[in-house]
Amino acid sequence: MNQRIAVVAGVLALLTAIAGTAAYLTGRADSPPTPESTPSPSSTSTTPAPAQGKGQVPAPPSTHDPVVFAKAAAKALWSYDTRSTSHQAELDGLKRWMSPERKYADWDSVTAQMPEATLWSRLRDNGQHATATVSEAHMPQAFKSALAQDPGAITEAYVYAVTVTGKQSIAWHGGGAGAEARSTTLGVQCRPQADCTLTGVAPQTAP
């Protein structure tokens, strides 16, 4: 039992380290660019079509597959439309993706990737909006190696680390547009008999 608890703690610490390192190295890299700047240019499962969400944020898919969920979550995080969704509505929509377990849910790591209210208002004045495509998702090798030491360890929290890569395309009034590669490591909780939920996010811009 002590060994299992130690492995669980190690897995959770690994996820925290992944998030902390990425956030430290990239700072606000995942924040949407302002209209004045121009950005530089898996799983075999099929992502379920999400239900209608709040504002422009889709509702989370009903799935027990952490990789499938992570791909959908990353797309939701990288997509926004300031023209039709308020800052608060965007936050409310993303909140629906979060795990209800406060012990594991890191809401601050999600809101940190969102423009704050004043910036959102500026982006809305310029009609900025973004769409996203996901190209690949996988569990990092370090995470898989930790689990391999004791497969039963995951049963403490059922939190999986999943790295998702893709592209975010942004446009605004006056024909401005750009695209940027994205890579994000997400914490996904998938307990038995329950749909997957998001526990946290560590953004970084893909090289």
WOVEN-V723544 format. One record per helix or strand of 3 or more residues. SS is the DSSP state (~ for helix, > for strand). FROM is the first residue (numbers start at 0). TO is the last residue. If there is no record, write none. Layout:
ss;from;to
SS;FROM;TO
SS;FROM;TO
This chain:
ss;from;to
~;1;25
~;65;77
~;86;94
~;106;110
~;116;124
>;128;137
~;140;148
~;150;154
>;158;171
~;172;174
>;175;188
>;196;203
